Amino acid sequence: MLLWRLREPGCPACAARREAETNALAWFFLENYREGATLRALTSSRYCVRHLNALLAKPEPKLSVTLEYLVREEIGLVGRFRDELRRKRRTPWRRSNAGERRLPRHARPADEPSRCPLCESGATAATVAVEEVLNLLEVEEGRAAYAAGDGLCGPHTWVALRDTPAKTAGWLAADFERRLQNIGGELSRFFAYQRGRDQAYADSDTWVRATRLVWGESARSKPELTRDAETAPVTG
């Protein structure tokens, strides 16, 4: 399975992350939107803005069940807060003085979530994928397959370099340096293009590939996640 993933374009750990997030969202639409364990978890951990966008991209009136539960829980939380204010007591999530009260775990905007369940699913899958890549790099066949593909993106390469023995880390670092030098050479053509000496560069996606190599592939996660959540079969 990993050898097949290495032959696909892009970072295998990012691909594993996207697949896990897509499947988790598909399960949510299919069944978990009404499951007690999921509903209880969502009272303390909300989706990040990227996954909220994916959630809202597909009209699902049945999610009224989910939101009815969350609104009811929020009403109870606010009621308890008001009771404690009247009693001038402390609660586990606030201090006594105004301006020093701590927020509930979930009371953060979507672009600053305390813990996004879908992000956690993706992060776990990506961690496993990095470990599988490191196991593959212990054999010559695995290294050849890795070198022939796009390899890990920069962030996942650094994670792998942190966790692997020195011998494998040396090989992986050299491969990463090779990829950076190659993409850097392609990027240098942009300046020739600006001066009108390399018109072929006009249709180049070099800067996109460089972005994904240096920063990872989250830039293409949202459209794929939204589309795949609607059409992909749920696997488990």
Disulfide bonds with the S-S distance in Angstrom:
none
